[in-house]
Amino acid sequence: MSSNRKTNLMLATLVLAWGVGVAPAQAADDSWITAKIKIALMTTDGAGRNAVKSDVEQGKVTLTGTVDSQAVKDKAEATVRAVGGVTQVQNLIQVVKPSRQEATHAVDKDVEAAVHAALRTDKNLEAVHIKSVENGLVFLDGSTTGYAHTLLAIEKAYAVTGVRQVVSGIVTKEK
């Protein structure tokens, strides 16, 4: 095999490994996409670096975190959309002034504890858990046996003081 052909083969392999031009039907493994997103955010100036967190499920990305401007929020989303294998982006990043971020994190811990306690008051919600709390945004995950229980979990979270929004990633087993 010629040196030129070997070089072209290696380049093609690298391009595929990084997911450039990957069709949605060929979406890369979620853990691989997560790693690429972290690298992209860490190496792109003004994209939030460690302040932005991502959750990837079948190529669909949910962004959370707290940043200090709308420009950083927008840049993080654009950066993630450019990552190979990403098929959809839900941007739930909160914009909070730097002077309020420390106070927000302290309050979020209390909110998380209160939501956890509220969920544990009902046996039907044992498989529901809190994925994250960011600036009053509660991300619920897990599963329930029916839509009524999913609704109940969301209502219990909203009833907690300090909760501004609830996002559900709860899987309902009811058809």
Secondary structure, DSSP 8 states (H G I E B T S, - for coil): --HHHHHHHHHHHHHHHHTTT--GGG---HHHHHHHHHHHHHHSTTS-GGGEEEEEETTEEEEEEEES-HHHHHHHHHHHHTSTT--EEEE--EE--HHHHHHHHHHHHHHHHHHHHHHTT-GGGTTEEEEEEETTEEEEEEEESSHHHHHHHHHHHHTSTT--EEEEEEEE---
